[in-house]
Amino acid sequence: MGRKFFVGGNWKCTGTTEEVKKIVSTLNDAQVPSSDVVEVVVSPPYVFLPLVKSSLRPDFHVAAQNCWVKKGGAFTGEVSAEMLVNLGIPWVILGHSERRSLLNESNEFVGDKVAYALSQGLKVIACVGETLEQREAGSTMEVVAAQTKAIAARVSNWADVVLAYEPVWAIGTGKVASPAQAQEVHFELRKWLHANTSPEVAATTRIIYGGSVNGANCKELAAKPDVDGFLVGGASLKPEFVDIIKSAEVKKSA
Ligand SMILES: O=C[C@H](O)COP(=O)(O)O
Protein backbone atom coordinates (compact mmCIF):
# COMPACT_ATOMS: atom_id res chain seq x y z
CA MET A 1 0.00 0.00 0.00
CA GLY A 2 1.37 3.42 -0.95
CA ARG A 3 2.24 5.97 1.68
CA LYS A 4 0.71 9.35 0.90
CA PHE A 5 3.31 12.13 1.01
CA PHE A 6 2.89 14.27 4.12
CA VAL A 7 4.04 17.87 4.53
CA GLY A 8 3.69 19.50 7.93
CA GLY A 9 4.44 23.13 8.68
CA ASN A 10 5.41 23.82 12.28
CA TRP A 11 5.10 27.55 12.87
CA LYS A 12 6.47 27.16 16.42
CA CYS A 13 6.09 30.17 18.75
CA THR A 14 5.99 32.85 16.09
CA GLY A 15 3.55 35.14 14.32
CA THR A 16 1.01 37.88 14.73
CA THR A 17 -2.59 37.81 13.56
CA GLU A 18 -1.61 39.76 10.46
CA GLU A 19 1.29 37.44 9.66
CA VAL A 20 -0.89 34.38 10.15
CA LYS A 21 -3.53 35.79 7.80
CA LYS A 22 -0.83 36.42 5.20
CA ILE A 23 0.53 32.86 5.37
CA VAL A 24 -2.99 31.43 5.14
CA SER A 25 -3.74 33.61 2.16
CA THR A 26 -0.56 32.44 0.38
CA LEU A 27 -1.48 28.81 1.06
CA ASN A 28 -5.07 29.31 -0.04
CA ASP A 29 -3.93 30.72 -3.37
CA ALA A 30 -1.27 28.06 -4.00
CA GLN A 31 -1.51 25.59 -6.84
CA VAL A 32 -0.39 22.30 -5.34
CA PRO A 33 -0.84 18.60 -6.11
CA SER A 34 -4.22 17.22 -5.06
CA SER A 35 -4.94 15.82 -1.62
CA ASP A 36 -4.77 12.34 -3.18
CA VAL A 37 -1.06 12.97 -3.67
CA VAL A 38 -0.07 15.03 -0.64
CA GLU A 39 -1.47 15.60 2.84
CA VAL A 40 -0.72 19.09 4.13
CA VAL A 41 -0.99 20.00 7.80
CA VAL A 42 -0.01 23.34 9.30
CA SER A 43 0.60 23.88 12.96
CA PRO A 44 0.12 27.42 14.29
CA PRO A 45 0.50 28.40 17.96
CA TYR A 46 -2.57 27.49 20.06
CA VAL A 47 -3.95 31.04 20.05
CA PHE A 48 -4.21 31.09 16.27
CA LEU A 49 -5.79 27.64 15.87
CA PRO A 50 -9.40 28.90 15.50
CA LEU A 51 -8.36 31.59 13.01
CA VAL A 52 -6.38 29.17 10.87
CA LYS A 53 -8.99 26.43 11.14
CA SER A 54 -11.73 28.78 9.94
CA SER A 55 -9.79 30.47 7.14
CA LEU A 56 -7.56 27.73 5.70
CA ARG A 57 -8.58 25.92 2.51
CA PRO A 58 -10.44 22.69 3.32
CA ASP A 59 -7.92 20.36 1.67
CA PHE A 60 -5.22 21.46 4.16
CA HIS A 61 -5.46 20.49 7.81
CA VAL A 62 -4.42 21.94 11.14
CA ALA A 63 -2.34 20.58 14.00
CA ALA A 64 -1.64 21.81 17.51
CA GLN A 65 2.00 21.86 18.58
CA ASN A 66 1.39 20.05 21.84
CA CYS A 67 -1.32 18.98 24.27
CA TRP A 68 -1.64 17.95 27.88
CA VAL A 69 -0.81 14.40 28.88
CA LYS A 70 -4.23 13.51 30.27
CA LYS A 71 -7.77 14.77 30.71
CA GLY A 72 -7.98 18.52 31.24
CA GLY A 73 -8.57 19.99 34.68
CA ALA A 74 -6.51 21.96 37.16
CA PHE A 75 -3.39 22.24 34.96
CA THR A 76 -2.77 25.95 34.58
CA GLY A 77 -1.44 26.95 31.19
CA GLU A 78 -2.09 23.62 29.53
CA VAL A 79 -4.39 22.76 26.63
CA SER A 80 -6.07 19.36 26.61
CA ALA A 81 -6.62 16.90 23.80
CA GLU A 82 -10.37 17.19 24.41
CA MET A 83 -10.20 20.94 23.74
CA LEU A 84 -8.45 20.35 20.43
CA VAL A 85 -11.10 17.81 19.46
CA ASN A 86 -13.79 20.29 20.50
CA LEU A 87 -12.24 22.89 18.17
CA GLY A 88 -12.18 20.39 15.32
CA ILE A 89 -8.38 20.20 15.23
CA PRO A 90 -7.48 16.77 13.87
CA TRP A 91 -3.71 16.62 14.46
CA VAL A 92 -1.19 17.28 17.22
CA ILE A 93 2.62 17.34 17.17
CA LEU A 94 4.09 15.53 20.18
CA GLY A 95 7.65 14.96 21.35
CA HIS A 96 9.24 17.81 19.43
CA SER A 97 12.90 18.09 20.41
CA GLU A 98 12.40 21.68 21.60
CA ARG A 99 9.95 20.37 24.20
CA ARG A 100 12.11 17.37 25.02
CA SER A 101 15.17 19.55 25.65
CA LEU A 102 13.74 22.85 26.93
CA LEU A 103 10.88 21.42 28.95
CA ASN A 104 12.49 18.13 29.92
CA GLU A 105 9.86 15.92 28.32
CA SER A 106 11.07 12.33 28.75
CA ASN A 107 10.47 9.45 26.34
CA GLU A 108 7.87 8.05 28.73
CA PHE A 109 6.05 11.37 29.09
CA VAL A 110 5.91 11.72 25.30
CA GLY A 111 4.62 8.15 25.06
CA ASP A 112 1.90 8.93 27.60
CA LYS A 113 0.89 12.02 25.65
CA VAL A 114 0.71 10.04 22.43
CA ALA A 115 -1.49 7.45 24.12
CA TYR A 116 -3.88 10.03 25.53
CA ALA A 117 -4.11 12.09 22.34
CA LEU A 118 -4.87 8.96 20.28
CA SER A 119 -7.46 7.83 22.83
CA GLN A 120 -9.30 11.12 22.29
CA GLY A 121 -9.34 10.69 18.51
CA LEU A 122 -6.46 12.98 17.57
CA LYS A 123 -3.89 12.01 14.96
CA VAL A 124 -0.30 12.40 16.07
CA ILE A 125 2.92 13.60 14.48
CA ALA A 126 5.40 11.97 16.86
CA CYS A 127 8.94 13.35 16.76
CA VAL A 128 12.24 11.60 17.41
CA GLY A 129 15.84 12.60 16.76
CA GLU A 130 19.37 12.60 18.09
CA THR A 131 21.62 15.45 19.18
CA LEU A 132 24.96 16.16 17.51
CA GLU A 133 26.82 14.64 20.45
CA GLN A 134 24.77 11.46 20.19
CA ARG A 135 25.37 11.25 16.43
CA GLU A 136 29.10 11.78 16.86
CA ALA A 137 29.15 9.12 19.56
CA GLY A 138 27.60 6.68 17.07
CA SER A 139 24.39 6.28 19.08
CA THR A 140 21.87 7.73 16.63
CA MET A 141 19.89 4.53 16.16
CA GLU A 142 20.00 3.63 19.83
CA VAL A 143 18.54 7.04 20.71
CA VAL A 144 15.81 7.13 18.07
CA ALA A 145 14.89 3.50 18.73
CA ALA A 146 14.45 4.23 22.45
CA GLN A 147 12.30 7.27 21.65
CA THR A 148 10.26 5.28 19.12
CA LYS A 149 9.88 2.36 21.53
CA ALA A 150 8.29 4.59 24.19
CA ILE A 151 5.83 5.83 21.56
CA ALA A 152 5.18 2.46 19.89
CA ALA A 153 4.40 0.83 23.23
CA ARG A 154 1.37 3.12 23.48
CA VAL A 155 0.08 3.11 19.90
CA SER A 156 -2.89 0.94 19.09
CA ASN A 157 -3.72 2.36 15.67
CA TRP A 158 -0.69 3.28 13.57
CA ALA A 159 -2.91 4.71 10.84
CA ASP A 160 -3.26 7.75 13.10
CA VAL A 161 0.48 8.27 13.59
CA VAL A 162 3.16 9.90 11.46
CA LEU A 163 6.71 9.47 12.71
CA ALA A 164 8.92 12.54 12.27
CA TYR A 165 12.69 12.03 12.27
CA GLU A 166 14.20 15.36 13.22
CA PRO A 167 17.92 15.31 14.01
CA VAL A 168 18.38 18.05 16.62
CA TRP A 169 21.58 19.28 14.96
CA ALA A 170 19.62 20.04 11.78
CA ILE A 171 16.77 21.97 13.37
CA GLY A 172 16.87 25.69 12.69
CA THR A 173 20.58 25.49 11.94
CA GLY A 174 20.56 25.55 8.15
CA LYS A 175 22.55 22.31 8.40
CA VAL A 176 20.20 19.87 6.68
CA ALA A 177 20.82 16.13 6.88
CA SER A 178 22.06 14.85 3.55
CA PRO A 179 19.53 12.77 1.63
CA ALA A 180 21.72 9.74 2.37
CA GLN A 181 21.80 10.50 6.12
CA ALA A 182 18.03 10.94 6.23
CA GLN A 183 17.41 7.80 4.19
CA GLU A 184 19.72 5.76 6.42
CA VAL A 185 17.83 6.63 9.61
CA HIS A 186 14.39 6.35 7.97
CA PHE A 187 15.34 2.90 6.64
CA GLU A 188 16.51 1.82 10.10
CA LEU A 189 13.34 3.18 11.71
CA ARG A 190 11.23 1.24 9.24
CA LYS A 191 13.27 -1.85 10.00
CA TRP A 192 12.69 -1.22 13.71
CA LEU A 193 8.92 -0.94 13.10
CA HIS A 194 9.02 -4.18 11.09
CA ALA A 195 10.70 -6.03 13.93
CA ASN A 196 8.80 -4.46 16.81
CA THR A 197 5.29 -3.77 15.50
CA SER A 198 4.33 -5.55 12.29
CA PRO A 199 5.39 -5.74 8.65
CA GLU A 200 2.17 -3.94 7.72
CA VAL A 201 2.82 -1.05 10.12
CA ALA A 202 6.38 -0.78 8.82
CA ALA A 203 5.17 -0.68 5.23
CA THR A 204 2.38 1.83 5.75
CA THR A 205 3.58 4.28 8.42
CA ARG A 206 4.77 7.59 7.07
CA ILE A 207 8.26 8.55 8.27
CA ILE A 208 8.88 12.21 7.54
CA TYR A 209 12.06 14.25 7.86
CA GLY A 210 12.49 17.58 9.64
CA GLY A 211 15.51 19.85 10.02
CA SER A 212 16.35 22.81 7.75
CA VAL A 213 14.16 21.60 4.89
CA ASN A 214 13.66 24.33 2.31
CA GLY A 215 12.53 24.91 -1.24
CA ALA A 216 15.99 24.14 -2.57
CA ASN A 217 16.77 20.87 -0.80
CA CYS A 218 13.32 19.25 -0.59
CA LYS A 219 13.26 17.45 -3.93
CA GLU A 220 16.48 15.55 -3.38
CA LEU A 221 15.32 14.49 0.09
CA ALA A 222 11.85 13.55 -1.20
CA ALA A 223 13.41 11.29 -3.81
CA LYS A 224 14.71 8.93 -1.12
CA PRO A 225 12.53 5.82 -0.85
CA ASP A 226 11.93 5.95 2.90
CA VAL A 227 11.37 9.71 3.13
CA ASP A 228 7.58 10.10 3.08
CA GLY A 229 7.42 13.85 3.56
CA PHE A 230 8.60 16.64 5.82
CA LEU A 231 8.02 18.51 9.03
CA VAL A 232 9.13 22.02 8.16
CA GLY A 233 9.91 24.80 10.62
CA GLY A 234 11.33 28.10 9.37
CA ALA A 235 10.52 27.57 5.69
CA SER A 236 6.86 26.83 6.51
CA LEU A 237 6.42 30.53 7.28
CA LYS A 238 7.59 31.51 3.80
CA PRO A 239 6.15 31.16 0.29
CA GLU A 240 8.73 28.44 -0.41
CA PHE A 241 6.57 26.12 1.71
CA VAL A 242 4.48 25.75 -1.45
CA ASP A 243 7.55 24.39 -3.29
CA ILE A 244 8.07 21.91 -0.47
CA ILE A 245 4.46 20.74 -0.82
CA LYS A 246 5.05 20.37 -4.56
CA SER A 247 8.03 18.07 -3.93
CA ALA A 248 5.38 15.37 -3.48
CA GLU A 249 5.44 15.20 -7.29
CA VAL A 250 8.86 13.55 -7.03
CA LYS A 251 7.17 10.49 -5.52
CA LYS A 252 4.40 10.45 -8.06
CA SER A 253 6.86 10.22 -10.90
CA ALA A 254 9.17 7.77 -9.08
O1 LIG B 1 9.32 20.95 13.45
C1 LIG B 1 10.13 21.38 12.63
C2 LIG B 1 11.55 21.26 12.87
O2 LIG B 1 11.90 21.64 14.15
C3 LIG B 1 12.41 21.82 11.78
O3 LIG B 1 12.63 23.20 11.93
P1 LIG B 1 13.48 23.96 10.79
O4 LIG B 1 12.85 23.58 9.48
O5 LIG B 1 13.32 25.41 11.11
O6 LIG B 1 14.87 23.46 10.90
The ligand as an SDF file (V2000), in Angstrom:
LIG
                    3D

 10  9  0  0  0  0  0  0  0  0999 V2000
    9.3170   20.9470   13.4540 O   0  0  0  0  0  0  0  0  0  0  0  0
   10.1310   21.3800   12.6290 C   0  0  0  0  0  0  0  0  0  0  0  0
   11.5480   21.2600   12.8660 C   0  0  0  0  0  0  0  0  0  0  0  0
   11.8970   21.6420   14.1480 O   0  0  0  0  0  0  0  0  0  0  0  0
   12.4070   21.8190   11.7770 C   0  0  0  0  0  0  0  0  0  0  0  0
   12.6320   23.1960   11.9260 O   0  0  0  0  0  0  0  0  0  0  0  0
   13.4810   23.9600   10.7890 P   0  0  0  0  0  0  0  0  0  0  0  0
   12.8510   23.5830    9.4790 O   0  0  0  0  0  0  0  0  0  0  0  0
   13.3240   25.4110   11.1150 O   0  0  0  0  0  0  0  0  0  0  0  0
   14.8740   23.4610   10.8970 O   0  0  0  0  0  0  0  0  0  0  0  0
  1  2  2  0
  2  3  1  0
  3  4  1  0
  3  5  1  0
  5  6  1  0
  6  7  1  0
  7  8  2  0
  7  9  1  0
  7 10  1  0
M  END
$$$$
